[in-house]
């Protein structure tokens, strides 16, 4: 059984994996794996897009990769002046967004997410149980600063039950080894008629290889073949369609588009802080939530296949807890990252409940779970998260900002506007401006384009562009 373990190195954890190749040895038919490797795949679905943007830029055997406009959007946060943000912690929160399933992910054998653990603080004088992720903020009941440290209890030990075995296809569909896929049935599923027509390969997966696995899974529909037998991922078309999604919400944001008439390209969009808050909120969305929103209309590497297979796994048989499956198929934004008036109300898939109890050391331990998830500790008292910083958004206003076609965001002033025109190297007579108002549907279209294109604004507003430049 290829489940799990790391014994080959005293300095680096590893996970064992068995590959079944075709006769020529140039394609992975499927992999056999246990808890540790499937837990790694599960963790990808819980990662916020900001974390993914940071990780895919890291050096590895296949080098840094780009995901649409995600890299440039993330870098613009790093480049924005601290004074633009609503408070002195938000910039770091967006650059290293916390994972709402960190209590599951932090116990994995191989966890490539280097985001610091979330810190919690409580009022040490109040009986009312309020917690905050911000230290030295005033308790809403007594007004005293919230300073008492709380520590997150890691009691979940990953997502997948420790004794299960799985077959994983080249496109990361995870199939449980069960009555439906046992022995000959599984071989037939992959078109294997004779055992002599396949080859086996056993290898140890390191943390560096997991980073490559993430990159390949976002770009390729042949993830395992590209990862273990190739040099670089075979990039497939990433597509998102919105036709089957029910839209809700009264979002209205006004923008001014700057269009180059000679090639119908949108050079930039100018808007106020609500527009920037929309774009920056993308970095807080978990990858699995993106897949949930677009459903079968999502095609992004192998991620949609991975997500679909998780939705089909029996939560009572294959997961460590009932809540573990919820964290994967309905991941939510960490509460302290979420705007009080969420710009995209469709991003509302889960609710985190917080509890605490006193440990023998005297420290308070926090455990959170999806609503309805069993709480394993007796007499836990529910507590409320109090984060006053989330009320006003990520950036300050009133102010004007500009976002380029590839979603590089900057603070806008009269002088910086001139520098933008010089950078575009476009004469004034070739420019046209158009004011547009966008809602939830257009905002989701920008999210889609940000993940699949380096010209997000042009892709979303191309019809408006054509109308704008007509005589």
N, C-alpha and C positions, 0 to 999 in steps of 0.2 A: 504494500500500500504506500502511496506516495505522499502521505499526509505530512508531514511536517517536519522535519526537525533540523536543527542547526547544530551539528556536532563537528563539522569539518575544520572549523577554525576557532581558536581560542580568542581571537581578537575581533572577529566579525561574525555576526549572526548570519545564518544561511537557511534557506528553505529548500527541501528536496522536491524535485519535479520529474516526472517521467513523460517523455514525448513518444508518440507513435507516428512514424513518418511513412510516406508512401515508398514504393519499392525503389524509386530512384533517389530517395533521400533528400528531395528538394522541396517538399511540402509537408507541413505538420497536419496530420489528419485530426488528431485530438491530443490533449494532455490529460494525464491522470494525476489528480491532486487531492489533498485533504484540506483540513481546516486552515492551516497557516497561509497557503497560497490563495485560497478563495477569500479569506479575510482581507488580504491585500487588495484584491479586485474590488471587494465591497467598499473599502476605504476610499477608492477613487470617487465613488458616487456621493460621498459626504463632503468632499473638499470644496470650499468656496472657489469661485473663479479667480479671485485675487491670489489665492494660494497656488492654483494651477499656473497662473501667469508667471509667478515667481519661480516655480519648480522647473517649468519647461525651458527657461532661460539658462539653467545651470548646465555646466559642461558635463558630458557623459560620452559614452562610446559612439552615439549617433549625433552628438553635438546639440546646440540649442535649436529649438524649433519655434515657429510662429503659428499662433492660432488666430487667424483673422486680424482684427484690430485689438485683440485682448492685450497683447504685449505693449502696444503703444499707449493704450488707455492706462495700463498699470504704471508705465514709466512716467506718464504725465502727472500722476499722483506724487511720485517721488520728486518730480521737478517743481511742483507747485510750492510757492512760498508758504511757510507755516502760518503767516498772517491771514491767508485766505480761508483757513479752516475755522470752524465754529469754536473749537477749543484745542488745547495743546496735545490732546491724546488721539484725536480722530485720524490724523494722517497715519500714525503708526497702526491704528486699528484697521485701516483700509489696506495698508501694505502687508500686514500679517493678520488677516481676518481669522477669528477663532472659528473652530469647527463645532457645530452644535452636537456632533456625535463624538466629541473628543474623549468622553469617558469610555467609549468602545475602542476607539482607534489607538489610544495611548497604551493599550495592553497588547498590541500586535507584535508578533515576532520581528517583523520588518515594517517600520513606519517611516516613510520618507518625509512626512510633514514636520518641518522644523519650527512651526509656529509655537511660541511660548504658551504654556498652559494658562488658561484663564484664571485670573485672581478674583476672589470674592471678598467683600468686606461687610460687616454688620455693625449695628449700633450695640455697644456693650452695656448700655444702661436701660434699654427698653425691653419690656416683655414682648411687645409686638415684634414679629419676626420679619424685618425688612433687610434685604441684602442689596448690594450694589457692586458693580464691577469697577467702580470709581472710588478710590480712597479719598478721605477727607471731605466728602460731601455731606451735607446736613441731613440727618434723619428727618423724615416728614412728620414724625410724631413729636419728638422732644427737641429737635433742633440741634442736637449735639452731633459732632462730626462722626461719620461712619468710619471706624478704624479697625475694628476687630477682625482678624484674618479668619477666613473659612477655606477649607480644603476640599477639593472635589474627590469623592470616593470612586475609585476605579474598581467596580465590582462585576463588570460585565464580561471580561476576558474574551473580547472579540465578538464577532457577529455569528459565526457558524459553530454548530455543535462539534465537539472534538472527535467524535467517532465516525462521522460521515465521510464518504469518499465520492468524488465527482469526476465526470468527464467534461473537459472544457474544449470547445471547438475553436477553430482558427480565428473566428470572429468573436470570441469570448462569450458565447452562449454557454451557460453553466448547467449541466445536466446531472441530476443526482443518480448515483449508482443504486438503482432500486428495481422493483419488479418489472417496470416498464422499459428499463434500459440495462438489463442484466445480460451479461455474457454475449450470446449470439445475437440478441436483439440490438445490442450496442454496436457490434461489428457490422451488422446489416445497415444500421443507421448511417454509417460512414462508407458504405459500399465495399467493405472488406469481405471478399469471398474465401480467400485462403490465407491462413496465418503466415505462410511463407512470402506473401506479397507485401509485407510491411517490415519496417525496421523499428527498433526501440532505442531510445537515447535517455539516459539518466543524467541529470545535471543538478547542480546546486545554484540556487538563485540568491544573489547578494543584494544589498540595498542599492548599489549602483545599477544593477540590472532592473530593479523595480522602477527606478527613475526612467530608464529606457522603455520599460513596459508601459508606463503612463504616457509617454510621448507617442509611442506607436499606437496605443489604444485610441488616442484622440485623432489620429490621422489616417490609419490604415484599416481596411476591412479584412486583412490577413495578418492580424497582430502577431500571433505566435510564430508564423513562418518568417515574417520580417524581423522579429526580435531575435530569434534563435538561429535562423539559417541565413539571414540577409544582412546587409550593411546599413541600409536606411529604410524607413517605412515607405511602402508603396502608397502614395497619397491618393485617396479616393475623393470623389466629389462629396462635399458636405452640404446637406440641403435641409432647410426647415420650411415647412408650409404652415400657414395659419388658418386654413379654410375650415377646419373642424373644431376650432376653439371657440368657446363661448366667452365673450368679453363682458367685463363689468367694470364699474368705476366711473368717476366723473373727472378724471384727469384732463386738464387742459393746460398746455404749455405753448407760449408764443415764441416763435423763432424768426430770425431774419437770415435767409439763405443768401450767400454770395456765390453767384453762378458765373462760370466762364462760358460765354456764348459760343466760342469757336469749337468746343468739343463737348458741350452739355455737361460739363463736370462741375459738381458743387465743391468749391474750394474750402468753404467753412460755413459754420452756422453760428450766429451770435444769439445769446440768450442770457437770462438772468439765472439766479442760483437754483431755481427749480429745475432747469434743464441740466445743470451740472450734477445736482443731486440724483437725477434720473440716471445719468451715465455712470456715476460712481457707485450707485446701488448695484449695478451689474456685478461688481467685484465681490459682493457679499452673498450672491446666490450660489447654493450648492449645485454641483454638476448634475446630480440626480434630479434636482428640482427642475433644471432646464429640460431634461429629458421627459419628466412628468408633464410639463406644460405642453410640449409639442407632441407628445405621444408617438403614435406610429408615423407622424409626419416629420419626425426627427431622423436625420441621417448624419451622424458625426463620428467618423471612424467606426470603431466597434462598440462605442459606449451605449448606443441604443439597444444592441443585442444583449449586452451585459445587464442593462436595466430591466429589459423585458423578462429575462430569465429569473431575475430576483423576484419579480412580481408573481411568478408561477411557482416558486418554491413554497412548500408547505411550512407555515410558520411554527407549527407545533412539532414538526419532525426535525427540521434542519437548522434552526436558529437557537442561539443560547437563551434568548428570552423572546416573548411575544413582541416586545417593543423593539427588538433588534431589526426586524423586517421593516417596521414603520420608519426607522431612521434611514433606511436605504431607499424605499419606494415613495416616502413622503417626507424628505428631509426639509428642515426649516432653517431660517436664518437665525443665528445666535441672537438672543433678545437684545443685547447691548449694541448690536450693529443695526438693528431695525429702526427705521424712522418711525416716530410716533404717528405721523400721518403717512403711511406707506404709499409711495408714489405708484407702484404697481400692485393694486389690491389682489390681483390674481396670484401673487406669490404669497399664499397663505395656506400652506399645506400641513402644518403641524404646530402643536402647542407644547411648550416645555413646562412641566411642573417641577417645582423645586421643594426639597424637603431637607431637614437637618436633624441631627441627633448629637449628643455629647459623647465623645470618645473617651477612653480611659485616660488619655493624656490631658483631657480638659479642653481640647480644641473642638470646635464645631466642624462637622464633616457635612459637605453638601453632596447630595446625589440628585441628578435630575433625570426625568424620564418623559416620554410622550404621554399625553393624557390617555388614561386607560391602561397604561402599562403597570404590571404588578410591582409593588414596592415591597422589597424583601425584608425590610426592617420593621419591627413592631413599634407602634406608638410614635411614628414619625409625624412631625408637625409641618404642615405646608407653610411655605414662606413666599413672600412677594418680592419680585425684582423691582428695584427703584433706581432708574437711571435717568435723571433729569436732562443729561446731555443730549439725549436722542430727540428732544422735542423740536429743535430748530433745523435739523438737517446736517449735512456734512460740511458745507461751505457757508460763509457769511454772505449776508445781503443787507441792504440793496447793493448790488454790484453787477457789472456786466462781464460775461465770460465768452470765450470763443472756443469752438471745437472744430478741428480740421476734419477732412473727409475720413481720415484714418483714426479719428477720435483722440487726437492729442489736444488736451485742454490747457488753456492759459487764461490768466486774468486779462481783461481787455480795457485798454485806455486809449485816448486819441493817438498818443505816440506809438503804442504797440500796434495799433491798427495800421499805421503807415508801414511799420516794419513787416507786417504780414503781407501787405500788397507788394512790397519789394521782394519778399521771399517767393511769392507766387510767380514773379516775373511776367506779369500780365498787364498790358496797357489798360487804362481806365475805360476806353471805348469798348473793350471786349468783356466788360463786367456788367452784370445786372443783379439787382437785389429783389428778393421776393419774401414777403412776410407770410408765414404759415402758422397754423395752430394744430398741434398734434394731441391725440388722445391715447387711450390704452392700446388700441390696435397698432398705431404707428410706433408707439414706444416699444412694443414687443417686436415689431419689424426691425427696429434699430438694434435690439438685442440679438435677433437672429443674424442680421448682417454683420454685427460686430464679431460673431464667432465664425463666420464663413467667408468674409471678404475683407480686403484692405481698403475698400471704398464704401464704407457703411452708409454715409449720407447720400451719396449718388445713387446707390442701389435702392434705397428706400424711397427717395423723392424724384426718381428719374422722370415719371410722368408729369409731375409738377414743373420740372425743369423745362421739358419740351413746351408746355403751355406758356411758361414765363418768357421764353425767348421768341415766341411767335410774334410777328409784327402786329 
